[in-house]
Amino acid sequence: MADLRVETADGIATVTLDRPDALNALTIPLKEALIDAFTTIAADREVRAIVLTGAGRAFCAGQDLQERLEPGAVPLDVELRDRYNPLVRAIRAAPQPVIAAINGVAAGAGASIAFACDLRIASDTARFVLAFGQIGLIPDSGATWTLQRLVGAAKAAEIALLNEPVSADEAARIGLVTRVVPAAELAREARALAVRVAALSPGAVAGTKEALEAGATSTFEEALELEARLQGEAGAHPDHGEGIAAFIEKRPPRFGRPAG
Ligand code: LHQ
């Protein structure tokens, strides 16, 4: 698909939105290609980390507004159920950590997609704009759930209701992004982050994602029980023994590979 690039090297898949002239705004074919890409990568055991980024000066300007003006445009509830929701679900359900490398403006559903990722690293040129309010819509693609969990209810209400752009520095200050780096260094720093998580045990990473997701809405008791179940599985996997052996032998662990 011309508007989406997927490159895989050394266990890291890089997914690049590639409609720079429209600030990587999301059309139906682009959303469908993204869902396909995340579904395919999720099932690829060779991939240990995913980086999502945008070509040109934007990360993603959200829904392509030109497409909404075309005759027969799909009703918004249908568009959400058929494409946006499956997309953010696919990001969150991937067993690999998904790192948003936010290279520029992330607006509307573009911001929601960044919020759905596991980690966010931003260039100093990045900014978040909820944008929904300015076109008479409510935040969607999971933003009403993710944003308040990332920054707290008061800050989320401020960002969503006032439509104030959140600069990269402000995003770092409120914990919305892990780090801000100079634009020229973003791709390298995002890759370095991906290399770090790719070196961890894939099973432990997938279990951590699952437990954090469930813990966001579970009771404390439910979280304890899920931890016990997932830890039982992690402890029974060869990666646990490899981790202990590597510690004792004072060497880096080799996770997810056959012993020897
Ligand atoms: C665009 C877009 C764009 C097309 C810039 N589409 N061309 C929606 C409905 C359907 C289902 C349910 O969910 C949703 C979810 C949503 O995402 S709703 C929110 C949709 N997005 C927006 O409302 C954002 C609209 N864009 C903007 O507010 C600004 O463009 C931002 C703040 C992103 C960037 O501002 P600037 O840096 O000043 O750039 P610009 O406005 O000059 O845009 C550059 C070009 O990109 C321009 O085209 P042109 O031909 O004049 O160079 C824009 O028309 C185009 N573009 N966003 N979403």
py3Dmol code that shows the C-alpha trace and the ligand (Angstrom):
import py3Dmol

protein = """\
ATOM      1  CA  MET A   1       0.000   0.000   0.000  1.00  0.00           C
ATOM      2  CA  ALA A   2       1.552   3.249  -1.171  1.00  0.00           C
ATOM      3  CA  ASP A   3       0.634   5.281   1.913  1.00  0.00           C
ATOM      4  CA  LEU A   4       2.103   2.855   4.457  1.00  0.00           C
ATOM      5  CA  ARG A   5       5.642   1.509   4.743  1.00  0.00           C
ATOM      6  CA  VAL A   6       6.503  -1.503   6.882  1.00  0.00           C
ATOM      7  CA  GLU A   7      10.166  -2.408   7.296  1.00  0.00           C
ATOM      8  CA  THR A   8      11.459  -5.186   9.508  1.00  0.00           C
ATOM      9  CA  ALA A   9      15.097  -5.512  10.519  1.00  0.00           C
ATOM     10  CA  ASP A  10      16.816  -7.141  13.494  1.00  0.00           C
ATOM     11  CA  GLY A  11      13.509  -8.013  15.176  1.00  0.00           C
ATOM     12  CA  ILE A  12      12.133  -4.467  14.987  1.00  0.00           C
ATOM     13  CA  ALA A  13       9.222  -3.569  12.706  1.00  0.00           C
ATOM     14  CA  THR A  14       8.953   0.078  11.709  1.00  0.00           C
ATOM     15  CA  VAL A  15       5.531   1.186  10.482  1.00  0.00           C
ATOM     16  CA  THR A  16       5.582   4.574   8.735  1.00  0.00           C
ATOM     17  CA  LEU A  17       2.501   6.544   7.741  1.00  0.00           C
ATOM     18  CA  ASP A  18       3.486   7.944   4.361  1.00  0.00           C
ATOM     19  CA  ARG A  19       1.082  10.653   3.140  1.00  0.00           C
ATOM     20  CA  PRO A  20       3.248  13.621   4.050  1.00  0.00           C
ATOM     21  CA  ASP A  21       1.381  16.125   1.825  1.00  0.00           C
ATOM     22  CA  ALA A  22      -1.800  15.517   3.876  1.00  0.00           C
ATOM     23  CA  LEU A  23       0.117  15.310   7.173  1.00  0.00           C
ATOM     24  CA  ASN A  24      -0.451  11.528   7.121  1.00  0.00           C
ATOM     25  CA  ALA A  25      -4.219  11.979   7.534  1.00  0.00           C
ATOM     26  CA  LEU A  26      -6.099   8.684   7.723  1.00  0.00           C
ATOM     27  CA  THR A  27      -8.135   7.463   4.758  1.00  0.00           C
ATOM     28  CA  ILE A  28     -10.128   4.226   4.755  1.00  0.00           C
ATOM     29  CA  PRO A  29      -7.455   2.348   2.724  1.00  0.00           C
ATOM     30  CA  LEU A  30      -4.703   3.623   5.034  1.00  0.00           C
ATOM     31  CA  LYS A  31      -6.594   2.539   8.165  1.00  0.00           C
ATOM     32  CA  GLU A  32      -7.244  -0.885   6.642  1.00  0.00           C
ATOM     33  CA  ALA A  33      -3.560  -1.236   5.727  1.00  0.00           C
ATOM     34  CA  LEU A  34      -2.609  -0.268   9.286  1.00  0.00           C
ATOM     35  CA  ILE A  35      -4.949  -2.857  10.808  1.00  0.00           C
ATOM     36  CA  ASP A  36      -3.509  -5.503   8.451  1.00  0.00           C
ATOM     37  CA  ALA A  37       0.046  -4.454   9.281  1.00  0.00           C
ATOM     38  CA  PHE A  38      -0.459  -4.629  13.059  1.00  0.00           C
ATOM     39  CA  THR A  39      -2.320  -7.949  12.812  1.00  0.00           C
ATOM     40  CA  THR A  40       0.439  -9.474  10.666  1.00  0.00           C
ATOM     41  CA  ILE A  41       3.273  -8.121  12.828  1.00  0.00           C
ATOM     42  CA  ALA A  42       1.542  -9.283  16.033  1.00  0.00           C
ATOM     43  CA  ALA A  43       1.644 -12.862  14.751  1.00  0.00           C
ATOM     44  CA  ASP A  44       5.318 -12.646  13.679  1.00  0.00           C
ATOM     45  CA  ARG A  45       7.416 -14.234  16.413  1.00  0.00           C
ATOM     46  CA  GLU A  46      10.595 -12.778  14.922  1.00  0.00           C
ATOM     47  CA  VAL A  47       9.386  -9.239  15.691  1.00  0.00           C
ATOM     48  CA  ARG A  48      10.163  -8.114  19.256  1.00  0.00           C
ATOM     49  CA  ALA A  49       9.260  -4.410  19.065  1.00  0.00           C
ATOM     50  CA  ILE A  50       7.247  -2.116  16.809  1.00  0.00           C
ATOM     51  CA  VAL A  51       7.955   1.542  16.046  1.00  0.00           C
ATOM     52  CA  LEU A  52       5.100   3.647  14.613  1.00  0.00           C
ATOM     53  CA  THR A  53       6.007   6.978  13.043  1.00  0.00           C
ATOM     54  CA  GLY A  54       5.084   9.431  10.272  1.00  0.00           C
ATOM     55  CA  ALA A  55       6.848  10.611   7.123  1.00  0.00           C
ATOM     56  CA  GLY A  56       7.470  14.329   6.675  1.00  0.00           C
ATOM     57  CA  ARG A  57       6.629  17.000   9.244  1.00  0.00           C
ATOM     58  CA  ALA A  58       3.630  15.320  10.923  1.00  0.00           C
ATOM     59  CA  PHE A  59       2.996  12.156  12.891  1.00  0.00           C
ATOM     60  CA  CYS A  60      -0.675  12.026  11.857  1.00  0.00           C
ATOM     61  CA  ALA A  61      -3.409  14.677  11.434  1.00  0.00           C
ATOM     62  CA  GLY A  62      -6.203  12.206  12.259  1.00  0.00           C
ATOM     63  CA  GLN A  63      -9.125  11.480   9.979  1.00  0.00           C
ATOM     64  CA  ASP A  64      -8.673  12.733   6.403  1.00  0.00           C
ATOM     65  CA  LEU A  65     -11.277  15.488   6.372  1.00  0.00           C
ATOM     66  CA  GLN A  66     -11.454  15.597   2.553  1.00  0.00           C
ATOM     67  CA  GLU A  67     -12.636  11.993   2.573  1.00  0.00           C
ATOM     68  CA  ARG A  68     -15.471  12.926   4.949  1.00  0.00           C
ATOM     69  CA  LEU A  69     -16.847  15.330   2.310  1.00  0.00           C
ATOM     70  CA  GLU A  70     -17.135  12.647  -0.364  1.00  0.00           C
ATOM     71  CA  PRO A  71     -20.704  11.541  -1.245  1.00  0.00           C
ATOM     72  CA  GLY A  72     -21.739   8.428   0.678  1.00  0.00           C
ATOM     73  CA  ALA A  73     -19.226   8.924   3.479  1.00  0.00           C
ATOM     74  CA  VAL A  74     -19.634   6.197   6.096  1.00  0.00           C
ATOM     75  CA  PRO A  75     -21.521   7.286   9.297  1.00  0.00           C
ATOM     76  CA  LEU A  76     -19.092   8.054  12.096  1.00  0.00           C
ATOM     77  CA  ASP A  77     -20.258   5.296  14.444  1.00  0.00           C
ATOM     78  CA  VAL A  78     -19.740   2.750  11.667  1.00  0.00           C
ATOM     79  CA  GLU A  79     -16.324   4.193  10.816  1.00  0.00           C
ATOM     80  CA  LEU A  80     -15.299   3.903  14.457  1.00  0.00           C
ATOM     81  CA  ARG A  81     -16.585   0.348  14.897  1.00  0.00           C
ATOM     82  CA  ASP A  82     -15.243  -0.891  11.556  1.00  0.00           C
ATOM     83  CA  ARG A  83     -11.848   0.797  11.423  1.00  0.00           C
ATOM     84  CA  TYR A  84     -10.671   3.101  14.236  1.00  0.00           C
ATOM     85  CA  ASN A  85     -11.601   0.743  17.068  1.00  0.00           C
ATOM     86  CA  PRO A  86     -10.052  -2.334  15.408  1.00  0.00           C
ATOM     87  CA  LEU A  87      -6.916  -0.278  14.753  1.00  0.00           C
ATOM     88  CA  VAL A  88      -6.328   0.880  18.340  1.00  0.00           C
ATOM     89  CA  ARG A  89      -7.336  -2.586  19.582  1.00  0.00           C
ATOM     90  CA  ALA A  90      -4.726  -4.163  17.290  1.00  0.00           C
ATOM     91  CA  ILE A  91      -2.058  -1.806  18.665  1.00  0.00           C
ATOM     92  CA  ARG A  92      -2.931  -2.602  22.286  1.00  0.00           C
ATOM     93  CA  ALA A  93      -3.368  -6.334  21.668  1.00  0.00           C
ATOM     94  CA  ALA A  94       0.017  -6.777  19.949  1.00  0.00           C
ATOM     95  CA  PRO A  95       2.241  -8.900  22.205  1.00  0.00           C
ATOM     96  CA  GLN A  96       5.213  -6.707  21.269  1.00  0.00           C
ATOM     97  CA  PRO A  97       5.648  -3.229  22.764  1.00  0.00           C
ATOM     98  CA  VAL A  98       4.538  -0.499  20.361  1.00  0.00           C
ATOM     99  CA  ILE A  99       6.611   2.688  20.467  1.00  0.00           C
ATOM    100  CA  ALA A 100       5.149   5.848  18.933  1.00  0.00           C
ATOM    101  CA  ALA A 101       7.978   7.963  17.520  1.00  0.00           C
ATOM    102  CA  ILE A 102       6.104  11.254  17.316  1.00  0.00           C
ATOM    103  CA  ASN A 103       7.945  13.258  14.697  1.00  0.00           C
ATOM    104  CA  GLY A 104       5.513  16.188  14.443  1.00  0.00           C
ATOM    105  CA  VAL A 105       1.910  17.122  15.036  1.00  0.00           C
ATOM    106  CA  ALA A 106      -0.427  14.356  16.262  1.00  0.00           C
ATOM    107  CA  ALA A 107      -4.017  15.584  15.847  1.00  0.00           C
ATOM    108  CA  GLY A 108      -7.458  14.021  16.374  1.00  0.00           C
ATOM    109  CA  ALA A 109      -7.308  10.265  15.926  1.00  0.00           C
ATOM    110  CA  GLY A 110      -3.589  10.710  15.214  1.00  0.00           C
ATOM    111  CA  ALA A 111      -3.192  11.744  18.854  1.00  0.00           C
ATOM    112  CA  SER A 112      -5.475   8.880  19.963  1.00  0.00           C
ATOM    113  CA  ILE A 113      -3.277   6.390  18.112  1.00  0.00           C
ATOM    114  CA  ALA A 114      -0.172   7.771  19.851  1.00  0.00           C
ATOM    115  CA  PHE A 115      -1.988   7.466  23.221  1.00  0.00           C
ATOM    116  CA  ALA A 116      -2.829   3.804  22.438  1.00  0.00           C
ATOM    117  CA  CYS A 117       0.862   2.903  22.052  1.00  0.00           C
ATOM    118  CA  ASP A 118       2.869   1.481  24.956  1.00  0.00           C
ATOM    119  CA  LEU A 119       5.632   4.095  24.879  1.00  0.00           C
ATOM    120  CA  ARG A 120       5.900   7.536  23.314  1.00  0.00           C
ATOM    121  CA  ILE A 121       9.080   9.351  22.361  1.00  0.00           C
ATOM    122  CA  ALA A 122       8.728  12.780  20.755  1.00  0.00           C
ATOM    123  CA  SER A 123      10.825  15.072  18.615  1.00  0.00           C
ATOM    124  CA  ASP A 124      11.079  18.653  19.844  1.00  0.00           C
ATOM    125  CA  THR A 125       8.859  19.588  16.870  1.00  0.00           C
ATOM    126  CA  ALA A 126       5.996  17.355  18.030  1.00  0.00           C
ATOM    127  CA  ARG A 127       2.718  18.579  19.455  1.00  0.00           C
ATOM    128  CA  PHE A 128      -0.591  17.004  20.380  1.00  0.00           C
ATOM    129  CA  VAL A 129      -3.874  18.630  19.318  1.00  0.00           C
ATOM    130  CA  LEU A 130      -7.095  16.890  20.265  1.00  0.00           C
ATOM    131  CA  ALA A 131      -8.815  18.771  17.380  1.00  0.00           C
ATOM    132  CA  PHE A 132     -12.096  16.860  17.691  1.00  0.00           C
ATOM    133  CA  GLY A 133     -13.820  19.768  19.430  1.00  0.00           C
ATOM    134  CA  GLN A 134     -13.012  22.204  16.627  1.00  0.00           C
ATOM    135  CA  ILE A 135     -15.037  20.064  14.171  1.00  0.00           C
ATOM    136  CA  GLY A 136     -17.911  19.359  16.573  1.00  0.00           C
ATOM    137  CA  LEU A 137     -16.856  15.868  17.603  1.00  0.00           C
ATOM    138  CA  ILE A 138     -15.877  14.113  20.794  1.00  0.00           C
ATOM    139  CA  PRO A 139     -12.469  12.475  21.315  1.00  0.00           C
ATOM    140  CA  ASP A 140     -12.498   8.956  19.923  1.00  0.00           C
ATOM    141  CA  SER A 141     -10.303   5.983  19.038  1.00  0.00           C
ATOM    142  CA  GLY A 142      -9.904   5.307  22.748  1.00  0.00           C
ATOM    143  CA  ALA A 143      -8.666   8.770  23.760  1.00  0.00           C
ATOM    144  CA  THR A 144     -11.349   9.184  26.446  1.00  0.00           C
ATOM    145  CA  TRP A 145      -9.949   6.027  28.092  1.00  0.00           C
ATOM    146  CA  THR A 146      -6.221   6.320  27.405  1.00  0.00           C
ATOM    147  CA  LEU A 147      -5.572  10.027  27.948  1.00  0.00           C
ATOM    148  CA  GLN A 148      -6.869  10.231  31.510  1.00  0.00           C
ATOM    149  CA  ARG A 149      -4.929   7.107  32.431  1.00  0.00           C
ATOM    150  CA  LEU A 150      -1.765   8.650  31.033  1.00  0.00           C
ATOM    151  CA  VAL A 151      -2.027  12.156  32.495  1.00  0.00           C
ATOM    152  CA  GLY A 152      -4.842  12.075  35.084  1.00  0.00           C
ATOM    153  CA  ALA A 153      -8.459  13.140  34.820  1.00  0.00           C
ATOM    154  CA  ALA A 154      -7.949  16.877  35.415  1.00  0.00           C
ATOM    155  CA  LYS A 155      -5.233  17.297  32.780  1.00  0.00           C
ATOM    156  CA  ALA A 156      -7.151  15.091  30.320  1.00  0.00           C
ATOM    157  CA  ALA A 157     -10.270  17.267  30.723  1.00  0.00           C
ATOM    158  CA  GLU A 158      -8.164  20.391  30.159  1.00  0.00           C
ATOM    159  CA  ILE A 159      -6.566  18.978  26.987  1.00  0.00           C
ATOM    160  CA  ALA A 160      -9.817  17.563  25.600  1.00  0.00           C
ATOM    161  CA  LEU A 161     -12.103  20.474  26.384  1.00  0.00           C
ATOM    162  CA  LEU A 162      -9.829  23.420  25.657  1.00  0.00           C
ATOM    163  CA  ASN A 163      -8.227  21.967  22.495  1.00  0.00           C
ATOM    164  CA  GLU A 164      -4.988  23.655  23.566  1.00  0.00           C
ATOM    165  CA  PRO A 165      -2.030  22.136  21.716  1.00  0.00           C
ATOM    166  CA  VAL A 166       0.296  20.267  24.070  1.00  0.00           C
ATOM    167  CA  SER A 167       3.923  20.982  23.135  1.00  0.00           C
ATOM    168  CA  ALA A 168       6.573  18.260  23.269  1.00  0.00           C
ATOM    169  CA  ASP A 169       8.097  19.771  26.420  1.00  0.00           C
ATOM    170  CA  GLU A 170       4.710  20.026  28.152  1.00  0.00           C
ATOM    171  CA  ALA A 171       3.974  16.430  27.100  1.00  0.00           C
ATOM    172  CA  ALA A 172       7.201  15.306  28.783  1.00  0.00           C
ATOM    173  CA  ARG A 173       6.397  17.361  31.893  1.00  0.00           C
ATOM    174  CA  ILE A 174       2.963  15.733  32.341  1.00  0.00           C
ATOM    175  CA  GLY A 175       4.234  12.230  31.538  1.00  0.00           C
ATOM    176  CA  LEU A 176       2.520  11.934  28.164  1.00  0.00           C
ATOM    177  CA  VAL A 177       5.838  11.140  26.449  1.00  0.00           C
ATOM    178  CA  THR A 178       8.854   9.342  27.846  1.00  0.00           C
ATOM    179  CA  ARG A 179      11.426  11.662  26.299  1.00  0.00           C
ATOM    180  CA  VAL A 180      11.841  14.594  23.931  1.00  0.00           C
ATOM    181  CA  VAL A 181      14.804  14.538  21.561  1.00  0.00           C
ATOM    182  CA  PRO A 182      16.009  16.820  18.744  1.00  0.00           C
ATOM    183  CA  ALA A 183      14.133  16.053  15.507  1.00  0.00           C
ATOM    184  CA  ALA A 184      17.261  14.781  13.768  1.00  0.00           C
ATOM    185  CA  GLU A 185      17.797  12.201  16.515  1.00  0.00           C
ATOM    186  CA  LEU A 186      14.234  10.863  16.819  1.00  0.00           C
ATOM    187  CA  ALA A 187      14.544   7.846  14.507  1.00  0.00           C
ATOM    188  CA  ARG A 188      17.814   6.766  16.140  1.00  0.00           C
ATOM    189  CA  GLU A 189      16.515   7.241  19.705  1.00  0.00           C
ATOM    190  CA  ALA A 190      13.244   5.428  18.936  1.00  0.00           C
ATOM    191  CA  ARG A 191      15.254   2.558  17.518  1.00  0.00           C
ATOM    192  CA  ALA A 192      17.472   2.514  20.615  1.00  0.00           C
ATOM    193  CA  LEU A 193      14.353   2.236  22.765  1.00  0.00           C
ATOM    194  CA  ALA A 194      13.065  -0.574  20.511  1.00  0.00           C
ATOM    195  CA  VAL A 195      16.400  -2.408  20.778  1.00  0.00           C
ATOM    196  CA  ARG A 196      16.143  -2.210  24.592  1.00  0.00           C
ATOM    197  CA  VAL A 197      12.669  -3.724  24.757  1.00  0.00           C
ATOM    198  CA  ALA A 198      13.478  -6.206  21.980  1.00  0.00           C
ATOM    199  CA  ALA A 199      16.244  -7.651  24.189  1.00  0.00           C
ATOM    200  CA  LEU A 200      13.734  -8.578  26.928  1.00  0.00           C
ATOM    201  CA  SER A 201      11.907 -11.893  27.163  1.00  0.00           C
ATOM    202  CA  PRO A 202       9.061 -11.699  24.582  1.00  0.00           C
ATOM    203  CA  GLY A 203       6.764 -13.727  26.839  1.00  0.00           C
ATOM    204  CA  ALA A 204       7.445 -11.507  29.850  1.00  0.00           C
ATOM    205  CA  VAL A 205       6.860  -8.377  27.753  1.00  0.00           C
ATOM    206  CA  ALA A 206       3.560  -9.736  26.408  1.00  0.00           C
ATOM    207  CA  GLY A 207       2.508 -10.727  29.938  1.00  0.00           C
ATOM    208  CA  THR A 208       3.428  -7.271  31.266  1.00  0.00           C
ATOM    209  CA  LYS A 209       1.300  -5.626  28.558  1.00  0.00           C
ATOM    210  CA  GLU A 210      -1.611  -7.949  29.328  1.00  0.00           C
ATOM    211  CA  ALA A 211      -1.410  -7.376  33.087  1.00  0.00           C
ATOM    212  CA  LEU A 212      -1.131  -3.585  32.782  1.00  0.00           C
ATOM    213  CA  GLU A 213      -4.117  -3.502  30.404  1.00  0.00           C
ATOM    214  CA  ALA A 214      -6.237  -5.646  32.707  1.00  0.00           C
ATOM    215  CA  GLY A 215      -5.001  -3.814  35.820  1.00  0.00           C
ATOM    216  CA  ALA A 216      -6.329  -0.524  34.447  1.00  0.00           C
ATOM    217  CA  THR A 217      -9.872  -1.689  35.134  1.00  0.00           C
ATOM    218  CA  SER A 218      -9.612  -4.634  37.541  1.00  0.00           C
ATOM    219  CA  THR A 219      -9.847  -4.827  41.304  1.00  0.00           C
ATOM    220  CA  PHE A 220      -6.645  -5.271  43.351  1.00  0.00           C
ATOM    221  CA  GLU A 221      -7.615  -8.893  44.028  1.00  0.00           C
ATOM    222  CA  GLU A 222      -8.154  -9.575  40.325  1.00  0.00           C
ATOM    223  CA  ALA A 223      -4.762  -8.044  39.568  1.00  0.00           C
ATOM    224  CA  LEU A 224      -3.080 -10.269  42.167  1.00  0.00           C
ATOM    225  CA  GLU A 225      -4.686 -13.359  40.686  1.00  0.00           C
ATOM    226  CA  LEU A 226      -3.777 -12.417  37.107  1.00  0.00           C
ATOM    227  CA  GLU A 227      -0.178 -11.716  38.188  1.00  0.00           C
ATOM    228  CA  ALA A 228      -0.039 -15.153  39.822  1.00  0.00           C
ATOM    229  CA  ARG A 229      -1.303 -16.857  36.665  1.00  0.00           C
ATOM    230  CA  LEU A 230       0.946 -14.951  34.266  1.00  0.00           C
ATOM    231  CA  GLN A 231       3.956 -15.281  36.578  1.00  0.00           C
ATOM    232  CA  GLY A 232       3.364 -19.022  36.734  1.00  0.00           C
ATOM    233  CA  GLU A 233       3.594 -19.111  32.937  1.00  0.00           C
ATOM    234  CA  ALA A 234       6.653 -16.836  32.858  1.00  0.00           C
ATOM    235  CA  GLY A 235       8.404 -18.900  35.531  1.00  0.00           C
ATOM    236  CA  ALA A 236       7.815 -22.103  33.568  1.00  0.00           C
ATOM    237  CA  HIS A 237       9.410 -20.638  30.413  1.00  0.00           C
ATOM    238  CA  PRO A 238      13.101 -21.233  29.620  1.00  0.00           C
ATOM    239  CA  ASP A 239      13.646 -17.449  29.524  1.00  0.00           C
ATOM    240  CA  HIS A 240      13.324 -17.337  33.317  1.00  0.00           C
ATOM    241  CA  GLY A 241      16.136 -19.876  33.763  1.00  0.00           C
ATOM    242  CA  GLU A 242      18.197 -18.074  31.130  1.00  0.00           C
ATOM    243  CA  GLY A 243      17.722 -14.774  32.993  1.00  0.00           C
ATOM    244  CA  ILE A 244      18.951 -16.279  36.263  1.00  0.00           C
ATOM    245  CA  ALA A 245      21.881 -18.056  34.544  1.00  0.00           C
ATOM    246  CA  ALA A 246      22.892 -14.805  32.815  1.00  0.00           C
ATOM    247  CA  PHE A 247      22.786 -12.952  36.141  1.00  0.00           C
ATOM    248  CA  ILE A 248      24.952 -15.564  37.893  1.00  0.00           C
ATOM    249  CA  GLU A 249      27.383 -15.747  34.959  1.00  0.00           C
ATOM    250  CA  LYS A 250      27.527 -11.922  34.715  1.00  0.00           C
ATOM    251  CA  ARG A 251      26.604 -11.854  31.001  1.00  0.00           C
ATOM    252  CA  PRO A 252      23.683 -10.437  28.992  1.00  0.00           C
ATOM    253  CA  PRO A 253      20.724 -12.847  28.737  1.00  0.00           C
ATOM    254  CA  ARG A 254      19.771 -14.424  25.387  1.00  0.00           C
ATOM    255  CA  PHE A 255      16.004 -14.538  25.634  1.00  0.00           C
ATOM    256  CA  GLY A 256      13.677 -16.365  23.327  1.00  0.00           C
ATOM    257  CA  ARG A 257      16.422 -18.332  21.629  1.00  0.00           C
ATOM    258  CA  PRO A 258      17.187 -22.026  21.970  1.00  0.00           C
ATOM    259  CA  ALA A 259      19.608 -22.685  24.828  1.00  0.00           C
ATOM    260  CA  GLY A 260      23.268 -23.252  23.946  1.00  0.00           C
TER     261      GLY A 260
END
"""
ligand_1 = """\
58
LHQ
C -5.354 17.654 6.154
C -5.688 17.276 7.456
C -6.715 16.333 7.636
C -6.958 16.254 5.322
C -4.111 18.721 7.587
N -7.317 15.851 6.545
N -5.985 17.153 5.115
C -13.096 11.691 12.510
C -14.216 11.480 11.601
C -14.476 10.132 11.213
C -14.527 9.126 12.063
C -14.388 9.334 13.469
O -13.198 9.898 13.934
C -12.617 10.942 13.461
C -11.365 11.170 14.145
C -10.579 12.398 13.884
O -9.404 12.271 13.660
S -11.351 13.909 13.959
C -10.035 15.057 13.791
C -9.578 15.201 12.368
N -8.413 16.022 12.299
C -8.445 17.342 12.418
O -9.451 17.965 12.602
C -7.129 18.052 12.246
C -7.174 18.996 11.061
N -5.864 19.608 10.843
C -5.402 20.618 11.632
O -6.022 21.079 12.562
C -4.057 21.155 11.257
O -3.796 20.820 9.901
C -2.920 20.604 12.137
C -3.080 21.160 13.572
C -2.906 19.076 12.170
C -1.576 21.064 11.561
O -1.609 22.463 11.325
P -0.516 23.140 10.384
O 0.827 22.673 10.821
O -0.797 24.608 10.414
O -0.755 22.536 8.907
P -1.919 22.917 7.852
O -3.206 23.092 8.551
O -1.433 24.008 6.990
O -2.012 21.547 6.996
C -1.075 21.222 5.954
C -1.812 20.476 4.854
O -2.328 19.257 5.353
C -3.016 21.289 4.363
O -3.178 21.015 2.975
P -2.703 22.092 1.869
O -3.138 21.471 0.573
O -3.389 23.373 2.206
O -1.210 22.166 2.023
C -4.150 20.677 5.131
O -5.394 20.830 4.507
C -3.745 19.220 5.161
N -4.371 18.546 6.282
N -4.902 17.953 8.324
N -7.061 15.891 8.853
"""
view = py3Dmol.view(width=600, height=400)
view.addModel(protein, "pdb")
view.setStyle({"model": 0}, {"cartoon": {"style": "trace"}})
view.addModel(ligand_1, "xyz")
view.setStyle({"model": 1}, {"stick": {}})
view.zoomTo()
view.show()
